[in-house]
Amino acid sequence: MSYYDPKDLRKFGNITEWSEELGTKFFDYYGKVFEEGALTAREKSLIALAVAHTEMCPYCIDAYTKDGLQRGITKEEMMEAVHVGAAIKSGASLVHGVMMMNKVNKLDG
């Protein structure tokens, strides 16, 4: 058994049922974010795919892999974007080690 059911991705729009106002505002915002602007829809899809991996969201990975392929993003570009996300995520984790080091130094000092 899995916690994630691929069929649930198709139900995402249903989140408005229990909070129509906030759900609608979210989808309005979400739609606006993905409109062409300073970044192309293709670029935004690639960013979304990388973030989907750092957030470990199987629904988003599914959705933005498909979206990316439809926008002509290659598997090499996808994997490179995933590595960029992983590098930032690991760097962000490691830089927090400075906080630990500061605490140890304070307690030892």
Secondary structure, 3 states (H helix, E strand, C coil): CCCCCHHHHHHHHHHHHCCHHHHHHHHHHHHHHCCCCCCCHHHHHHHHHHHHHHCCCHHHHHHHHHHHHHCCCCHHHHHHHHHHHHHHHHHHHHHCHHHHHHHHHHHHC
